[in-house]
Amino acid sequence: MKKGLDLMHKVWEKQLIDKRSPINLPNFDLKEVFSPVFASGPNYYYLVDFSDFSITTMSQGFEEAHRFSPDFIEKIDDVLELIHPDDVEFVSKAEDKAFRLIREKIGVEKIKSYKFSYNLRFKVGNGGYEMFNHQSLVLSTDENHNFINAINIHTNINHLVCENSKTLSVLGIQGEPSFINLPVDDRTDLPTLFDKNLFSKREKEIIELIAEGHDSTGIAEKLFISRETVKSHRKNILKKSECKNFNAFLLKGHVEGWI
């Protein structure tokens, strides 16, 4: 796995502007980052300090997701060692393309307004590997816009999908546009802009409640609207997303990382 560690570190080192300046981790609202949608499977998060590649926080949930203890994990390299050897090159290309998109299309000053998402296989307790969704968000940067602190969120989605689409999504938050299902091998393609206004405000509220497991009756009660209105919104959501049912919709959203 040494080759994999080198690949990842080269990707991160390539992003450096001058050199990193250590800074304190700012306060942030974890609820905004670690949203209820990640309840689609066993999940956990950890904070990475890229000034020394240490992991400063590991949440509960790791053992449920991987079926072994995280006690040995102290640095990001310990997490990289868990990646399936055949997925290492894809992961390094996905990270490289995400940062290239930030540098060349979006602007490094906006890096904290974007979340990277892709799928990969991680080692689990029986010695095998299962599919996980990886999402990362930069929490702090120095005066050169070098990323210093980041949060990584891993969700075991093996019960949803076993085959990796090997695409990357760069998801805008705070009103920024998103780029969905980018192939990582093609360095010349222009990313497709995902229409952030595809769903109305009400539809987004309903999508969130569906992801939390509420049925139409429960959604109607929570939003103080009729059940028929909810059903109408649900039909529009499926039509816009080109999905036949909400199982397909939720699967598509989780796999592509845009829900």
N, C-alpha and C positions, 0 to 999 in steps of 0.2 A: 504493500500500500504506500510505500515511500514515494513512488512515482506520482500517486494521487495527491499526496500532501504537497509535493513540489508544484504540480499543476495549479492547485488552488492558490498557493502562496504567490505564484507568478502573476496570476490574474489580479489578486488584490494589490500586489506591489506596483503593477502597471497603472493603477488608478492614482498613485501618489502624485501630488503637486508639491514640489519642494520636499518637506518632511512633515510628519504628524506632530502636532502640539498637544500634549496631554491636557484634557479639560475634565471638569466634573460632570457627572451624568445629570442632566436636567430633570426636573419633575415632569411627569407625563401621566395622562389618564390611561391606565392599563385597559379599562373597559372599552375604550375607543379602538385599541389595537387588537385586543384579544376578544373578538366579538362572539356572540352566541352561535354563529354559523359553524364554528369549529367543533361544535358538539356532534358533528356527523361521525365521529369516531374518537377513540382514545387519543388524547392530545396533551401537549405540554409546551412550555416556552422556556427560553433561557436568554440571558443578556450576554453579549460579547463585547469585550473591551479590545479593540484592534490596536491599541498602543502596545499591548503585550500579548494579545491573542488569548487572554484569560476569559474564562466563563465566570461571571460574578454572581449570577443567580440561576438556579434551576428550579422550576416550579414542580409541583406535584403532577403526576400523570405519566412521567417517563416510564416507570416500571410497568404500568398497565399497558402502555403502548408497545414496549419492547419485550416485556416479560423477563427483565433482569434489572438489577439495581444500577443506578447511575453514580454510585459512590466513587468510581474510578475517573469520572469525567471532571477535569480541571481546566483544560484548554480546548480550543476549537479543534485542534488536531485529534483529540480523543473522539470527537464526534465524526470527523472526516474518516476515521478508521472504520466506522460502522457502515459506510457506504458500500454497496455491492461493487466489486472491482470493475464489472462491465459498465457501470453507470458513471464512473469517475470522469471520463472524458466528456460525457454529455453535461454533467454538472458544471465542469469548468467552462465549457462553451456557453452554457446558459448564463452563468455569472458574467462572463466576458461580454456577451451580447447585451445583457441588461445594463451594464455600466457604459457600454458603447452608445446605447440609445440615450442614456442620461447625458453623456458628454456631447454627442453630436446632434441630437434632435431636441432634447428637452431643456438642457442647461443644468450644470452641476449645482447651481444655487437652489434648485428645486428638488434635490435628491431626497430630502426628508418628506416630500409630499408624494412619494411613490413606494409601492410595495412590490417586491419581486415574488413570483410564484411559479413553481414547477414541481413535477413529481419525480420521485426516485425510489430506489429500493434500499432499505436499511436492514441491518442484522437484527434478528429477534432471538428470543430465548432458546429455541430449539436448534440454533445454529444455522437456520435458514434465513431467508430474506423476505420481507413483505413490502408492499407499496405504501409510500407515505407522500403526503403533500407537504412541501416546504414553502413557507412564506417568511420573508425577511423585510424589516423596515429599519432604516437608519434613524437613530434617535438624536444624535448630536454630531456636529462637524466643527472643525477648527476654522481659523480665519482663511485658510486656503481651500475650504470646502472639502477637505479630506474627511471621510467618515471615521468616527472614533468609536462611538457606541451604537450597537444595533440589537434589535430583538429578533430572534428566530423562533418561528412557531412550526411545530411538526405535528401532523395529524395522520394516524394510521387509517388509510382508506382502502386497505386490502379487501374489505368486504364490499367495496363499491367498484373497484377496478383493479385488474391484475396486470394489464398491459399498458406500458407507458407510451403516451402519445409523443413524447420527447419534444414538447414545445414549451415555450416560455410566455408568461403573461407579465406585463409591467403595468400595475394597477394604480391609477391615480386616486388619491384621497384629497379631502379638502377642496372638492370641486374640480380637480385636474382631470383631463381625459385619460383614457386607458388604452393600452395596446395589447391585443389578445392573440393567443395561439401563434406566436412567432416561431418559425423554424430556426433552430440555432446554428445550422450548418451554412446557410446562405448569408454571406457577409454583405451582399449587395442589395438585398431586398429592402424595400421601404415598408415599414410596419403599417398594418391596417389600424386606423383609429377606431376604437370602439365608441359608439355613440353613447355618451354618458346620459343623454336624455331619452334613451330608448324606452325606459319605463317612467311613468308619471310618479309624482310624489306619493300618491295613494297606492299605486301598484307596488312601489318599493316597500311601503309599510306592510302590505299584504304578503309580499315575498318574504320579508323578515319573519312574520308570524308563521308562515307555512314552514320555513326552515326550522322554527322552534317546535313544530309538531302540532300546531293548532288546525282544526278543521274549519269549514266555512261558518258553522254556527258560532264557534268560539271567536273567530275573527270578527264576525258581525257584532258580537257583544262587546269586544274590546274597542272597536272603532266606532261604535254607535251608528252603524249603518245596517241596512236590511241584508238578509242572507242572499236575496236575489241580486243585490248590487255586488256583493262579494263574488258570486258565481260569474257575473258579467266581467268583473275585473280579472278573474282567474282565466277566463276564456281569452281575453285580450293578451294576458301575459304569455300564455302558451303560443298564441298566434305570432306574437312579436319575436319570441325566442325560437320559433320553429320546432317546438317539442310537442309530442303527442299526448303526454301526460306529465304530472308533476314529479313522478319518480324519475323520469327522463330529464326533466328540467333541473332537479336538484343534483342529479348525477353530473349533468353537463356543467352546471355552475361550479361544482366542487372540483371536477377534473380540470376545467379551464381556469378556475381560480377567480371568477369575476362576480360571484354572488356577494 
